[in-house]
Amino acid sequence: MAYYKLYARCSAREFVEFWQQFYKSKIPDEVYQDNLNLEGELSGENVGLLWRWKNERYGSPLIAATKAILSDINVFRRLAHVEEAEERSFWQKASLVSPGIVWQVFLFHMARPQDYPILDQHVMRAYYALTTGYIYRNPRETRVPCRSYEQFRSSYSDYRDFFFGVVGEAGSPEPKAVDRALWAFGRHLKRLYRVDGHLPLGEER
């Protein structure tokens, strides 16, 4: 798979190092990192601050529904290994909070951030550009409701595999660095291209 630093081809490590510097968040990432509470369990306060970090406008209305399944989130977090049955059971809880895959994935991410990378329009745009060479300004997967576990798996598993592939190719950096880089690259593509189309190929280095 080819990686790009603007229009020049580069390695996966160079891609991550270059693009993550353009990542922007309205609420500082320190709020996100502190409230993941990786050494313990999530609290109601953690949940509220994480949703506001993710999307204050659209995420905040989901806080109360998320607190209602907080015990389920922490049970899922404590699992040593996640089998399909446990994942399906947790998805059923997540689907009560929202039918949207972006929000469902974020609930999985809250519980197990090292296992479930964040999904949004920008990272999906980057995914398609890097894997197919085509730019989708509004990737379909981020807008279609997931009303079954099978639909959730189908819409998310390929991106999840791709994400961890980038982590590996880049020399196993902190996964959040890869998320920042993909977000910034995908956002750049949307701002640069007004219509769907092929990604201009860069030169080999």
C-alpha positions in Angstrom: 0.0 0.0 0.0 1.3 3.5 -0.9 1.4 6.3 1.7 1.6 10.0 0.8 3.2 13.0 2.3 1.3 15.6 0.3 2.0 14.3 -3.3 5.2 12.4 -2.6 5.2 8.8 -1.7 6.6 7.9 1.7 6.9 5.1 4.3 4.1 4.4 6.8 6.3 5.9 9.6 6.8 9.1 7.6 3.1 9.2 6.8 2.2 9.1 10.5 4.9 11.5 11.6 4.0 14.0 8.9 0.2 14.0 9.1 -0.3 13.8 12.8 1.2 17.3 13.3 -1.9 18.7 11.4 -4.4 17.1 13.7 -6.8 19.5 15.5 -9.2 19.0 18.3 -11.6 21.6 19.8 -11.1 20.1 23.2 -7.5 19.2 24.1 -6.5 15.6 23.7 -5.3 15.6 27.3 -9.0 15.6 28.3 -9.5 12.5 26.1 -6.3 10.7 27.5 -7.1 11.5 31.1 -10.7 10.3 30.9 -10.0 7.0 29.2 -8.8 6.0 32.8 -6.9 3.0 31.4 -5.8 1.8 34.8 -9.3 1.5 36.2 -12.9 1.6 35.3 -14.8 4.4 33.6 -17.0 6.7 35.7 -20.0 8.7 34.7 -17.8 11.8 34.7 -15.3 10.1 32.4 -18.1 9.2 30.0 -19.5 12.7 29.9 -16.1 14.3 29.1 -15.2 11.7 26.5 -18.5 12.3 24.6 -17.9 16.1 24.7 -14.4 15.6 23.4 -15.6 13.4 20.6 -18.4 15.7 19.5 -19.8 18.2 21.9 -22.8 19.0 19.7 -23.9 15.5 18.7 -22.2 13.5 21.4 -23.5 15.3 24.5 -27.1 14.1 24.0 -25.8 10.5 24.3 -24.3 10.9 27.7 -27.3 9.9 29.7 -27.9 6.7 27.6 -24.3 5.8 27.9 -24.3 6.2 31.7 -27.3 3.7 31.7 -25.0 1.0 30.3 -21.9 2.1 32.3 -21.7 -1.2 34.1 -21.8 -3.1 30.8 -19.0 -0.9 29.5 -16.8 -1.8 32.4 -17.6 -5.5 32.3 -16.5 -5.4 28.6 -13.4 -3.5 29.5 -12.4 -6.1 32.1 -12.4 -9.0 29.7 -9.0 -10.6 29.2 -10.0 -11.6 25.6 -13.0 -10.6 23.5 -14.7 -13.5 21.7 -17.5 -12.9 19.1 -20.2 -13.7 21.6 -18.9 -11.0 24.0 -18.5 -8.5 21.2 -22.1 -9.2 19.9 -23.5 -8.8 23.5 -21.7 -5.5 23.9 -22.9 -4.3 20.5 -26.5 -5.0 21.6 -25.9 -2.6 24.5 -24.2 0.0 22.3 -27.1 -0.1 19.8 -29.4 1.0 22.6 -27.4 4.2 22.8 -27.4 5.0 19.1 -28.0 3.2 15.7 -25.1 5.2 14.2 -21.9 3.2 13.6 -19.6 6.2 14.5 -21.2 6.4 17.9 -21.4 2.6 18.4 -17.6 2.4 17.6 -16.9 5.2 20.1 -18.6 3.2 22.8 -16.4 0.2 22.0 -13.4 2.6 21.9 -14.3 4.0 25.4 -14.2 0.5 26.8 -11.2 -0.9 24.9 -9.3 1.9 23.2 -6.3 -0.3 22.2 -8.6 -2.8 20.5 -11.2 -0.6 18.7 -9.9 2.5 16.9 -12.2 5.5 16.5 -14.3 5.7 13.3 -15.3 9.0 11.6 -15.7 10.4 8.1 -12.1 11.7 7.9 -10.4 8.4 8.8 -12.7 6.5 6.5 -11.9 8.9 3.7 -8.2 8.3 4.3 -8.8 4.6 4.4 -10.4 4.5 1.0 -7.8 6.9 -0.5 -4.9 4.8 0.6 -6.5 1.4 -0.2 -8.4 2.1 -3.4 -6.8 5.3 -4.7 -10.3 6.9 -4.7 -11.5 9.9 -2.6 -15.0 9.7 -1.2 -16.0 13.1 0.3 -18.8 11.5 2.4 -17.9 7.8 3.0 -21.1 5.8 3.1 -20.1 3.7 6.1 -20.2 6.7 8.5 -23.8 7.5 7.6 -25.6 4.2 7.3 -27.3 3.1 10.6 -26.2 -0.3 11.9 -29.2 -2.1 13.1 -27.6 -5.6 13.4 -24.4 -6.9 14.8 -23.6 -8.4 11.3 -24.0 -4.9 9.7 -21.7 -3.4 12.4 -19.0 -6.0 11.8 -19.3 -5.7 8.0 -19.0 -1.9 8.1 -16.2 -1.7 10.7 -13.9 -4.8 10.5 -12.1 -3.9 7.3 -11.2 -0.4 8.6 -10.1 -1.9 11.9 -7.8 -4.4 10.2 -6.4 -1.6 8.0 -5.8 0.6 11.0 -3.7 -2.0 12.8 -1.9 -2.8 9.6 -0.8 0.8 9.5 0.3 0.6 13.1 2.4 -2.4 12.3 3.9 -0.9 9.1 4.8 2.3 10.9 6.8 0.4 13.4 4.1 0.0 16.1 3.7 3.6 17.2 1.1 4.7 19.7 -2.2 3.8 18.0 -3.5 7.3 18.8 -0.7 8.8 16.6 -2.0 6.7 13.7 -5.6 7.9 14.3 -4.4 11.6 14.4 -2.5 11.1 11.1 -5.4 9.4 9.3 -7.8 12.1 10.6 -5.6 14.9 9.4 -5.0 13.3 6.0 -8.7 12.5 5.5 -9.7 16.1 6.5 -7.0 17.5 4.1 -8.5 15.5 1.2 -12.0 16.7 1.9 -10.9 20.3 2.0 -8.8 20.0 -1.2 -11.2 18.0 -3.4 -14.8 19.3 -3.9 -16.1 16.1 -5.6 -15.4 12.4 -5.5 -12.5 11.3 -7.6 -9.2 9.5 -8.0 -6.3 10.4 -5.7 -3.4 11.8 -7.7 -0.5 9.3 -7.6 2.7 10.5 -6.1 6.2 9.6 -7.2 8.1 6.8 -5.7 10.8 7.9 -3.3 
